[in-house]
Amino acid sequence: MEEINFHFDPACPWAWLTSRWAARLAELGELSVSWRFFSLGIVHLEAGAPPSEAADRFTGPSLRLLALARRRGGNDAVGRLYSEIGRAVHGRGESLVDPLVIEAALERAGMDSSWRAEVESDPTLWEEVVADHEAAVASCQAFGVPTIILDGGRGPGAFGPVLDRVPDDQEAKELLRDVVRMLRRGYVFELKRERDGHPPQLAPTA
């Protein structure tokens, strides 16, 4: 079984689709996924600005909440909460910055809705987010999401794969083999094509 670190920012619809591919492969016993954070807010800061400036902006609050979930319930808790936030934001078109949306996601994930307010008083949660972000940058010069790193974060990694839909189970397995084989070929650096006209196919979620 392949073990990957999957770096995500909850605002990104492309990362969301790829995460559903990875999560389904985990359900099928093909993949072990360690959910890791990446802040697009940090990426979009002005040059020289410290990462702390993104803690309360962009997706900083939701990432800090996901860090609290990991602290309290481990990797499985992160996966559950990310799934519920993603279904709300990318499936139902709800707002990532709406406190009621986030509190409802917490409850659906089996967590206490009061956690949303709790993160505001703990600056060490952002330190955990930044540590994940910087680990991805150090490992494979990560610049966006989705980014996956093989061998539980110790192996080769790259941005992608970027999908416009979640493939069926058999295709999902074949894609995994293709992606892993490409990543393990150290002489391959980039394979890209234009995605204009191929928006992410985000299925409505009740």
N, C-alpha and C positions, 0 to 999 in steps of 0.2 A: 504493500500500500504506500502510495506517495504521501508525504507529509509536507504541507505548505504553510507559510505565513501569508495571509491574505490581507493586504493593507487597503483600507477603504476610508472614504469620507462620506457620511450619510447623505450629503446633498447631491452626490453625483449619480445620475440615472444609469450611466454606462457601468459604473462599478456595481450598482444594484443588480443589473441584469447578469453580470458575470458572477456576482455572489450567489445568485439563485442557481446557476450552473454548478458552482462549487458546492453549495449546500446539498443539492440533489445528488451529486457524486458521493458526498459524505454519507447520505442516507443509503446509498447503494453499496457502501462498503469499499468504494474505490479510492477514497481520499480522506485524509485527516486534515482538517482545517483549523488553524490557529488564527483567530480574528485579531487583526492588528490595526492600529489607527494611523491615519495620515491626514494632515490638515491642509486643505486647499487654501485656507485662510493664510497660513504661513507662506505658502507659495506666492500668494498675491500681495503680500506686504511690500512696501517700498524697499528698495535695496538698502541694506544696513539696519533695517528696523529689527528689534529683538522679537523672538517668537511670542513673548508675553503679550505683545500688542494684539495678537489674534485670539487671546483667551476668552474675551467677552464679545468678539465680533464674528461674523461669518458663521461657521458651524462650531465655534469654540464651545458654547454651552452644551450642545448635544454630545460632542466628543467627551467633554468632562463627565457627563452623565453616563456614557458608555464605559468610561474608565472606572466610575464608581460601581457599575454593575459587575465589571471584572473583579474588582477588589472584593466585592461581597459574594459573588457567585461563580467566579472563574470564567473560563472561556465559553462554557455553555450559556451562561447568563448574557454575555456579550452577543452571542449569536441570536438568542431569543429576542433581545431588545432591538438589535439592528433589524431583525425581520419585521418586528411590529412597527418600528419607525418607518422602514422602507415601504411597507404595505400602505401606511397612512399617507406618506409623502408622494411616493411614486405610483402607487396603485389607486389611491383615492383623490390625489391632488390636494391634500391638506398641507398646511403650512408648518415647516420645520421650526419656526420661531414662535408658534402659538403655544402657550403654556398648556392649554387644555388638550391639545393634540398630543403633546409629549406625556402628559399625565395619563391620558387614556392608553397610550402605547405601553407605559410602565405597567398599568393594571393588566392589560392583555398579556404581557410577558410574565405575569405572576409576581410583580414587584410592587413596592409601596410607592404610590404617587407622590408622597412627600419628598422622595429623593430628588425631584427636580429642583426644589428650593434649597435643598441641603448642599448641592454642589457649589453654591455661591460662596460658602464660607470655608472652602477647603482648596487652597491654591496648589496643594501637592497633586491634585488630580490632573491639572494641566501639565505638570512636570512629567507625568506618566504618558500623556498624549505626545508631548514633544519627544520623549525618549523613543517611542515607537516610530514617530516620523523620522527622526534622525537616524535610527537604525536602518530604515529603508534607504535613505539617502546614502549612508555609508556603505551599505551592501551592494547596491546596484545603481547608484546615482538616480534614485527615484525622483520623478518630477510631477507625477500625477497618479490618478487611480483609474482602474484597478492596477495594483502592482502585486505580483505574486513572487515569492522566493521559495525555492525548493529546499528539501531536507530540513524542514523546521526552522528556516531562516539562515541555515549555514551554507546552503548551496547557491547556485546561480539564480538570478532573478531578473525580472523585466516588467515593464509596463505592459498590461494586457493580460489575456486576450480581450479585445473590445468586441462585444457581440451586439447585434441589433435585436436578438430574440434568444430565448432559452431553447436549445435543441432538445429533441426527444432523447430518451435514455441511452439508446445505442449510439447515437451520434455524439452525445455528451461524453461517453466513454472513449470513443475514437478521437474526439478533439483533445481530451486530456492526454492521451498517448502522443498525439502530434505536438502539443505544446511542450510537454516534458522533453521530447526528443530534440526539439529546436533549442530549448533552454540549455540543454546539456552539450550542445555544440558550441564551444567557446569561440569559434570563428564567425558565428552568425550574430550580427548586431542589430539589424533592422529589416523588417518586412512590413510595408505599409501601403494602403490604398485609400483613396478618398472616400469619405462616408457621407458626402452631401447626397441628399435624396434617400438616406437610410436612417431615419430617426429611430431612437430606441422604441421597440414595441412593448409598451408597458401595459400589461393586462389590468383592467379594473379589478379592484379588490374590495370585497364587501366589508 
